[in-house]
């Protein structure tokens, strides 16, 4: 017949099992935290790259707006010049 473990022995056994279990949980938590940190670093790099692309695209849009404004101004100038020329012809014809 196996003798019953003393309460102190059983307590030590449970304590050691809990210590081992807590160590395993601690290692898993450290591993998971490391994975999250790596992912955050990767996301930060991607965000930086996206910001740079947006900055370049914003510059391009600003240049296109400026070019369109120049074209619109030129078109208005051409239209105005044609109208003035037409009016000048009419005025010459009336004299």
Backbone as JSON Lines, residues from 0, in Angstrom:
{"i":0,"aa":"X","n":[0.82,-1.18,0.0],"ca":[0.0,0.0,0.0],"c":[0.87,1.25,0.0]}
{"i":1,"aa":"X","n":[0.47,2.17,-0.91],"ca":[1.24,3.41,-1.03],"c":[0.84,4.35,0.09]}
{"i":2,"aa":"X","n":[1.84,4.94,0.68],"ca":[1.48,5.81,1.79],"c":[1.09,7.19,1.27]}
{"i":3,"aa":"X","n":[0.2,7.79,1.96],"ca":[-0.32,9.11,1.59],"c":[0.81,10.15,1.69]}
{"i":4,"aa":"X","n":[0.91,11.04,0.66],"ca":[1.94,12.06,0.76],"c":[1.6,13.02,1.89]}
{"i":5,"aa":"X","n":[2.62,13.47,2.49],"ca":[2.42,14.44,3.57],"c":[1.89,15.73,2.97]}
{"i":6,"aa":"X","n":[1.13,16.48,3.72],"ca":[0.58,17.73,3.18],"c":[1.67,18.66,2.66]}
{"i":7,"aa":"X","n":[2.78,18.71,3.32],"ca":[3.85,19.6,2.87],"c":[4.4,19.11,1.54]}
{"i":8,"aa":"X","n":[4.56,17.8,1.36],"ca":[5.05,17.27,0.09],"c":[4.07,17.59,-1.04]}
{"i":9,"aa":"X","n":[2.79,17.44,-0.79],"ca":[1.77,17.73,-1.8],"c":[1.78,19.21,-2.15]}
{"i":10,"aa":"X","n":[1.94,20.03,-1.13],"ca":[2.01,21.48,-1.34],"c":[3.23,21.82,-2.21]}
{"i":11,"aa":"X","n":[4.37,21.24,-1.93],"ca":[5.58,21.48,-2.72],"c":[5.38,21.01,-4.16]}
{"i":12,"aa":"X","n":[4.7,19.9,-4.31],"ca":[4.44,19.37,-5.66],"c":[3.56,20.34,-6.45]}
{"i":13,"aa":"X","n":[2.51,20.83,-5.84],"ca":[1.62,21.79,-6.51],"c":[2.36,23.09,-6.79]}
{"i":14,"aa":"X","n":[3.16,23.53,-5.81],"ca":[3.92,24.77,-5.99],"c":[4.88,24.65,-7.17]}
{"i":15,"aa":"X","n":[5.59,23.55,-7.26],"ca":[6.53,23.34,-8.35],"c":[5.82,23.27,-9.71]}
{"i":16,"aa":"X","n":[4.66,22.63,-9.71],"ca":[3.89,22.55,-10.95],"c":[3.41,23.94,-11.38]}
{"i":17,"aa":"X","n":[2.98,24.74,-10.42],"ca":[2.55,26.11,-10.73],"c":[3.72,26.95,-11.22]}
{"i":18,"aa":"X","n":[4.87,26.8,-10.6],"ca":[6.05,27.54,-11.03],"c":[6.41,27.17,-12.46]}
{"i":19,"aa":"X","n":[6.39,25.88,-12.78],"ca":[6.69,25.43,-14.13],"c":[5.66,25.98,-15.12]}
{"i":20,"aa":"X","n":[4.4,25.9,-14.75],"ca":[3.32,26.4,-15.62],"c":[3.47,27.91,-15.84]}
{"i":21,"aa":"X","n":[3.76,28.66,-14.8],"ca":[3.94,30.12,-14.92],"c":[5.14,30.44,-15.81]}
{"i":22,"aa":"X","n":[6.19,29.64,-15.72],"ca":[7.35,29.84,-16.58],"c":[6.99,29.64,-18.04]}
{"i":23,"aa":"X","n":[6.19,28.61,-18.32],"ca":[5.75,28.35,-19.69],"c":[4.89,29.52,-20.19]}
{"i":24,"aa":"X","n":[3.98,29.99,-19.36],"ca":[3.13,31.12,-19.75],"c":[3.97,32.37,-20.0]}
{"i":25,"aa":"X","n":[4.98,32.58,-19.16],"ca":[5.85,33.74,-19.32],"c":[6.6,33.67,-20.66]}
{"i":26,"aa":"X","n":[7.14,32.54,-20.99],"ca":[7.86,32.38,-22.25],"c":[6.92,32.59,-23.45]}
{"i":27,"aa":"X","n":[5.73,32.05,-23.37],"ca":[4.76,32.22,-24.47],"c":[4.39,33.69,-24.63]}
{"i":28,"aa":"X","n":[4.21,34.37,-23.51],"ca":[3.86,35.79,-23.55],"c":[5.01,36.6,-24.16]}
{"i":29,"aa":"X","n":[6.23,36.29,-23.8],"ca":[7.39,36.98,-24.38],"c":[7.46,36.74,-25.88]}
{"i":30,"aa":"X","n":[7.21,35.52,-26.29],"ca":[7.23,35.18,-27.71],"c":[6.14,35.95,-28.46]}
{"i":31,"aa":"X","n":[4.93,35.94,-27.91],"ca":[3.82,36.65,-28.55],"c":[4.11,38.14,-28.63]}
{"i":32,"aa":"X","n":[4.67,38.71,-27.57],"ca":[5.0,40.13,-27.55],"c":[6.05,40.45,-28.61]}
{"i":33,"aa":"X","n":[7.0,39.57,-28.77],"ca":[8.03,39.75,-29.79],"c":[7.42,39.76,-31.19]}
{"i":34,"aa":"X","n":[6.48,38.85,-31.43],"ca":[5.81,38.8,-32.73],"c":[5.02,40.09,-33.0]}
{"i":35,"aa":"X","n":[4.33,40.58,-31.98],"ca":[3.56,41.82,-32.13],"c":[4.51,42.98,-32.42]}
{"i":36,"aa":"X","n":[5.63,43.04,-31.72],"ca":[6.6,44.13,-31.93],"c":[7.14,44.09,-33.36]}
{"i":37,"aa":"X","n":[7.43,42.92,-33.88],"ca":[7.91,42.8,-35.26],"c":[6.85,43.29,-36.24]}
{"i":38,"aa":"X","n":[5.6,42.93,-36.0],"ca":[4.51,43.34,-36.89],"c":[4.34,44.86,-36.85]}
{"i":39,"aa":"X","n":[4.42,45.44,-35.66],"ca":[4.28,46.89,-35.53],"c":[5.41,47.59,-36.28]}
{"i":40,"aa":"X","n":[6.63,47.07,-36.16],"ca":[7.76,47.66,-36.88],"c":[7.53,47.58,-38.39]}
{"i":41,"aa":"X","n":[7.02,46.46,-38.86],"ca":[6.72,46.32,-40.29],"c":[5.64,47.29,-40.73]}
{"i":42,"aa":"X","n":[4.62,47.44,-39.91],"ca":[3.53,48.37,-40.24],"c":[4.05,49.81,-40.26]}
{"i":43,"aa":"X","n":[4.93,50.15,-39.34],"ca":[5.49,51.5,-39.3],"c":[6.25,51.79,-40.59]}
{"i":44,"aa":"X","n":[7.01,50.83,-41.06],"ca":[7.75,51.01,-42.31],"c":[6.79,51.2,-43.48]}
{"i":45,"aa":"X","n":[5.74,50.41,-43.52],"ca":[4.75,50.54,-44.6],"c":[4.07,51.89,-44.55]}
{"i":46,"aa":"X","n":[3.75,52.36,-43.35],"ca":[3.1,53.67,-43.2],"c":[4.02,54.77,-43.7]}
{"i":47,"aa":"X","n":[5.3,54.67,-43.38],"ca":[6.27,55.66,-43.84],"c":[6.33,55.68,-45.37]}
{"i":48,"aa":"X","n":[6.37,54.51,-45.98],"ca":[6.42,54.43,-47.44],"c":[5.15,55.01,-48.06]}
{"i":49,"aa":"X","n":[4.01,54.71,-47.48],"ca":[2.73,55.23,-48.0],"c":[2.69,56.75,-47.88]}
{"i":50,"aa":"X","n":[3.18,57.29,-46.76],"ca":[3.22,58.75,-46.59],"c":[4.08,59.4,-47.66]}
{"i":51,"aa":"X","n":[5.22,58.78,-47.97],"ca":[6.1,59.31,-49.0],"c":[5.41,59.29,-50.36]}
{"i":52,"aa":"X","n":[4.7,58.21,-50.66],"ca":[3.97,58.13,-51.93],"c":[2.88,59.18,-52.01]}
{"i":53,"aa":"X","n":[2.18,59.38,-50.91],"ca":[1.11,60.39,-50.88],"c":[1.7,61.78,-51.09]}
{"i":54,"aa":"X","n":[2.84,62.03,-50.49],"ca":[3.51,63.32,-50.66],"c":[3.87,63.56,-52.12]}
{"i":55,"aa":"X","n":[4.43,62.54,-52.77],"ca":[4.78,62.66,-54.19],"c":[3.54,62.89,-55.04]}
{"i":56,"aa":"X","n":[2.46,62.14,-54.75],"ca":[1.23,62.29,-55.52],"c":[0.62,63.68,-55.3]}
{"i":57,"aa":"X","n":[0.72,64.2,-54.09],"ca":[0.2,65.54,-53.8],"c":[0.95,66.58,-54.61]}
{"i":58,"aa":"X","n":[2.28,66.43,-54.7],"ca":[3.08,67.35,-55.51],"c":[2.66,67.28,-56.97]}
{"i":59,"aa":"X","n":[2.43,66.06,-57.47],"ca":[2.02,65.9,-58.86],"c":[0.66,66.55,-59.1]}
{"i":60,"aa":"X","n":[-0.27,66.37,-58.19],"ca":[-1.6,66.97,-58.33],"c":[-1.49,68.49,-58.34]}
{"i":61,"aa":"X","n":[-0.64,69.03,-57.47],"ca":[-0.46,70.49,-57.44],"c":[0.1,70.99,-58.77]}
{"i":62,"aa":"X","n":[1.07,70.27,-59.33],"ca":[1.64,70.66,-60.62],"c":[0.58,70.58,-61.72]}
{"i":63,"aa":"X","n":[-0.23,69.52,-61.7],"ca":[-1.29,69.39,-62.71],"c":[-2.31,70.51,-62.59]}
{"i":64,"aa":"X","n":[-2.66,70.87,-61.36],"ca":[-3.6,71.98,-61.16],"c":[-3.03,73.26,-61.74]}
{"i":65,"aa":"X","n":[-1.74,73.5,-61.46],"ca":[-1.09,74.71,-61.98],"c":[-1.1,74.7,-63.51]}
{"i":66,"aa":"X","n":[-0.73,73.55,-64.1],"ca":[-0.73,73.43,-65.57],"c":[-2.13,73.66,-66.14]}
{"i":67,"aa":"X","n":[-3.14,73.09,-65.5],"ca":[-4.52,73.28,-65.98],"c":[-4.93,74.75,-65.88]}
{"i":68,"aa":"X","n":[-4.51,75.4,-64.8],"ca":[-4.85,76.82,-64.65],"c":[-4.19,77.63,-65.76]}
{"i":69,"aa":"X","n":[-2.93,77.32,-66.06],"ca":[-2.25,78.02,-67.15],"c":[-2.97,77.78,-68.47]}
{"i":70,"aa":"X","n":[-3.36,76.54,-68.72],"ca":[-4.06,76.23,-69.96],"c":[-5.4,76.96,-70.02]}
{"i":71,"aa":"X","n":[-6.09,76.98,-68.87],"ca":[-7.38,77.69,-68.84],"c":[-7.17,79.17,-69.08]}
{"i":72,"aa":"X","n":[-6.12,79.74,-68.46],"ca":[-5.83,81.16,-68.68],"c":[-5.48,81.41,-70.14]}
{"i":73,"aa":"X","n":[-4.69,80.52,-70.72],"ca":[-4.32,80.66,-72.14],"c":[-5.54,80.54,-73.03]}
{"i":74,"aa":"X","n":[-6.43,79.61,-72.72],"ca":[-7.64,79.43,-73.5],"c":[-8.51,80.69,-73.42]}
{"i":75,"aa":"X","n":[-8.62,81.24,-72.21],"ca":[-9.39,82.48,-72.06],"c":[-8.75,83.61,-72.84]}
{"i":76,"aa":"X","n":[-7.42,83.66,-72.83],"ca":[-6.71,84.7,-73.56],"c":[-6.92,84.54,-75.07]}
{"i":77,"aa":"X","n":[-6.84,83.32,-75.55],"ca":[-7.06,83.06,-76.98],"c":[-8.49,83.44,-77.37]}
{"i":78,"aa":"X","n":[-9.45,83.03,-76.54],"ca":[-10.86,83.37,-76.82],"c":[-11.06,84.88,-76.83]}
{"i":79,"aa":"X","n":[-10.47,85.54,-75.84],"ca":[-10.59,86.99,-75.77],"c":[-9.93,87.66,-76.98]}
{"i":80,"aa":"X","n":[-8.76,87.15,-77.38],"ca":[-8.08,87.71,-78.56],"c":[-8.93,87.54,-79.81]}
{"i":81,"aa":"X","n":[-9.57,86.42,-79.97],"ca":[-10.44,86.19,-81.12],"c":[-11.63,87.14,-81.11]}
{"i":82,"aa":"X","n":[-12.19,87.34,-79.92],"ca":[-13.34,88.25,-79.82],"c":[-12.92,89.68,-80.17]}
{"i":83,"aa":"X","n":[-11.74,90.08,-79.66],"ca":[-11.25,91.44,-79.96],"c":[-11.0,91.57,-81.45]}
{"i":84,"aa":"X","n":[-10.38,90.55,-82.05],"ca":[-10.1,90.6,-83.5],"c":[-11.41,90.69,-84.29]}
{"i":85,"aa":"X","n":[-12.41,89.93,-83.87],"ca":[-13.71,89.96,-84.55],"c":[-14.35,91.34,-84.41]}
{"i":86,"aa":"X","n":[-14.28,91.9,-83.21],"ca":[-14.84,93.25,-83.0],"c":[-14.08,94.28,-83.82]}
{"i":87,"aa":"X","n":[-12.75,94.14,-83.9],"ca":[-11.95,95.1,-84.7],"c":[-12.35,95.02,-86.16]}
{"i":88,"aa":"X","n":[-12.59,93.8,-86.67],"ca":[-13.01,93.66,-88.06],"c":[-14.36,94.35,-88.28]}
{"i":89,"aa":"X","n":[-15.26,94.17,-87.35],"ca":[-16.58,94.8,-87.48],"c":[-16.46,96.33,-87.46]}
{"i":90,"aa":"X","n":[-15.57,96.81,-86.58],"ca":[-15.4,98.25,-86.47],"c":[-14.79,98.82,-87.75]}
{"i":91,"aa":"X","n":[-13.83,98.08,-88.33],"ca":[-13.19,98.53,-89.58],"c":[-14.23,98.54,-90.69]}
{"i":92,"aa":"X","n":[-15.11,97.57,-90.7],"ca":[-16.16,97.48,-91.73],"c":[-17.16,98.59,-91.61]}
{"i":93,"aa":"X","n":[-17.34,99.22,-90.48],"ca":[-18.33,100.27,-90.28],"c":[-17.77,101.62,-90.73]}
{"i":94,"aa":"X","n":[-16.52,101.75,-90.82],"ca":[-15.94,103.06,-91.16],"c":[-16.07,103.36,-92.6]}
